[in-house]
């Protein structure tokens, strides 16, 4: 499309009837035909022959203006690169942008919509359809297709191999030319790309059919696509919006397997809400309960294979924040945990205090550690001997660690056990019981490794904190089965 023609965002406004007179005037003035490139690495050559020097490489979805024909080549001009040249005719498809041809363009969009690898080309055809179709004929289907193309492209680029980097980067440049915005974030040492969701917001505004609205809601509420640089206030507002989107879609009539997808996403989002509310000092009970109820409502009989990973991730996220709704034990004799504000805003200091004595005065401070993480004091578990205390601490959304306070000859030390040694992403480790006769600890943890979700039940030495034995099921580890904590067995999601 020529430089004077609007990009996709302008086309969307035209499609909705804004500036209709300007659109009509432009359509009347248009005389030069347009074509779209249908292959990758297409050479824009200086002369109409394959041996001629290449000015540039064109990619699928690129649009060019046709200015003539010589032999088996079209003479074209690429306004994005501001270069002219020749392209073999088999590598181009002419676009008919007249209103009467809009149905044909939409048919191509429908064909490409479920063709992986054709996202950039699909976006080009969607833009052409929005350009050609009368405003009154455009519904949510075109915006839904655009959202699927952009969302799928973002996911493909996020998981692409290094050998595909040039192709993926070129496709991103192509769709950006049409006004499609794909944002990038750094998570766990890698880049995560996400579509900004403009087309999907239009799908929700137009109240499309239930399937399209579900796709839109699931794309707009992805946990991995939340900007990590949001402030606490901005994150609170964004989470409120995400829950509103999901609650509105929950009212629609959906097949059971799609309702499962909605329940899985609700569980993940409400688990995040529980953690974010804890950061604001607000009650977390309702959010944590909603997350747990949504996860429990998932029907395994109607769980599609492609949803298994999402289900496991949601379960881990809910498990990481579960102490926001779980009740702790009654006060125990022995050392106690107390939380006091730190010297910096948002900082919490964990004080381990000696057991209260009958004498007056504050109990002595045994150990202290300050953190910006959420500390769940309800999780505190004291060993029968009174010299070890386990505490759940959640530094980030979806990631919970285990702090161990241990008494030794020099006093009390604090050790931190993460779910795994790699960069924090999604996972949790939790106390599961004591083996006091052997100075050993039972832990359960869930995490993702090499694309697989793992669940481990472990026996650890309290002296070295090393794993002595582990199993995939607690029944496969006799010492674990005999000594597991009753509260953990009742409340933990690791036994789901």
Secondary structure, DSSP 4 states (H G I P E B T S, - for coil): --TTS--HHHHHHHHTTTTHHHHHHHHHH--S-EEEE-SSSEEEESSSSTTSPEEEEE-TT-EEEEEEEETTEEEEEETTTTEEEEEEGGGEEEE--SGGGHHHHHHHHHHHHT-TT-HHHHHHHHHHHHHHS-GGG--HHHHHHHHHHHHHHHHHHHT--GGGHHHHHHHHHHHHHTT--EEEEEETTEEEEEE--HHHHHHHHTT--HHHHHHHHHHHT-GGGS-TT--HHHHHHHHHHHHHHHHHHTTS---HHHHHHHHHHHHHHHHHHHHHHHHTT---HHHHHHHHHHHHT--GGG--GGGHHHHHHHHHHHHHTGGGT---PPP-SS-EEEEEE-SSTT-EEEEEEPPP-SSSSPPPEEEEEEESSEEEEEEEEE-TTSSEEEEEEEEETTEEEEEEEEEETTEEEEEEE-S-SSS--SEEEEEEEEEGGGTEEEEEEEEEETTEEEEEEEEEETTT--EEEEESSGGGSHHHHHH--HHHHHH-GGG-
